[in-house]
Amino acid sequence: MTPVWAAVWAAAGAVLVLVAVWADAHARARRLALFRCRIGPPVSRWRRRSRWRVGRRRAGWAGDALLVTSGFGRLFLTPVASGVPRAATVQPLEPRRVRRLGPSPVVVQLTADDGSSLEIAVPGDCAEAVVGPFLAAARSEQPRAPRERGA
């Protein structure tokens, strides 16, 4: 076999491996119902503005653990947080504070396994997805309870 054909077969094999890895990551994204987000440190008294991570990520809940895409080509999933503080609510965020998340982004504070906290910003239509299994924190403006007729 000539060196040219060896290079062609090696390139074809590399393409097939990349397609298989991409297809697996795409199937995993569909299974977990991933949503777009940006992750940043929580705002505290002495730091009013948090610095959001440079890249936009995708994240999803698997049980009570938040998995965030990471690594080369975002092909890996890293567990980040496992809880929402009791008094946490989904708060609206100014669109210019965090970029590329649409006109009405929202933010929620999460607690990591090591006890540290972080904020995650998502588009407004993904507000229910970011709280995942912790539905009590879903919205600060809860709808009114329905009333019975005649009451």
N, C-alpha and C positions, 0 to 999 in steps of 0.2 A: 504494500500500500504506500502510495506516495505521501509525502508530508502535507501536501495540499488537501488530500482527501481526509487525512487524519485530523487536520484542523477543522474541516467542514463537519465531520462527525462529532468532534468535541463541542463545537459551537451548537450543533443541533441538540446534543445531549444537555447542554447548559440551558438552552431555551426551554426544553421539556421540563427540566427541574424547576425553573422559575415559574412556568405556567402552573405546575402542580402545587407549588408553595402558595402562589397567588390564589388559586382556586380554593385551597384549604382555608386561607385567611378570609376569603370572601364568604365561604360557607359558615365559618365561625361567627363572622359579623352578623349574618342573618339569624343564626341560632340565638345569639345573645341580645339582639335588638339594641345595637350600639347607637349612641347619640353623640352629636358633635359637642365639644366642650373645650374650655380653657381652664387650667388649674393655676391657683395662686395662693400665697400665704394669707392668713386672715388679717383683717384690718384691726389694729389695736389702738390704744390711746395715743401712743407716741408715733405710730405710723398710720396716718389717715388714709393714704393711698397705697393699695397693694400693687405689686408688680406682677402682672400676669405672665405666665410662661410664653416664650416666643411662638411656639408652634401650636396650632389648633390640633386637638386630639380627638379620639373617639373613646367612649367609655360605655360600660354596661354593667348591670348587676347580675351576679351569679350567686344566688342565695342572699346572704347578707354582706357579701364582699363586693366592693366596686373594683372592676378590672379596667385598666386603662391601657390602650395600645402603646407600645414602645419599641425601641430598637430599629434596626435597619428596615426601611420600608414599612414600618409600623406593623411588623408581622408577629410580634410577641405581645402577650398580655401580662401586665404587672398588677398584682393586687395592691390597692392604695389605701382604701378606707373601709371600715367595717361598722360604722355607726353614724347616727345623726344626733347631736345634742338634744336634750329634752325640749329646750325652749327655741329650737331652730325653726325658722320659717323661710319660705322662698321669698326673697326680696327682689323688687325690680332694680335694675342697674342702668345707669346712664349709658346710652349706646356708644359714646365716645370713650368711655373708660376701658372697654374691652372691644377689640376689633373683630370683624368677620363673624359675628354671631347674630346678625340681623338687627332690625330696628328696635326690638324690645327684649334685650337679654335679661335674664334673672340670675341670681346667685344664691347658693345655699352653703352653709358651713358644715363640714364633715369632720369626724374624728377618726384619726388613723389608729392602727393597731398599737403603736407605741405611745399613744396618749396625746400626740401632737394634733393640731387642728389645721385644716386647710379649707380654702374656698374653691368652689367649682362653679363656673359660669356657663350657662347653656342658653340656646335660643328660647324665646318665650313659649314656643309651642312644645318644647321638651321639658317643661317644668314638672310634669307628673313623672316623667321617666327618671329624672335626676334623684328624686327621693326614693325611688324603687320600693323596697319593702316597708319603708318608714312613711306610710301615708299620712300620719298625723301632722307632719310638717309640710304638707302639700302646698298650702297657700295661706298668706296672711289675711286675705279677704275671703273668708269662707262664705258660701252662699247661705241664705236664710233657710231654716228648716221648713219643710212643707207643713201647712196647717190643714186640719180636717175641715170639711165643709160644714158650715153652720156653727163653728166654734168661735 
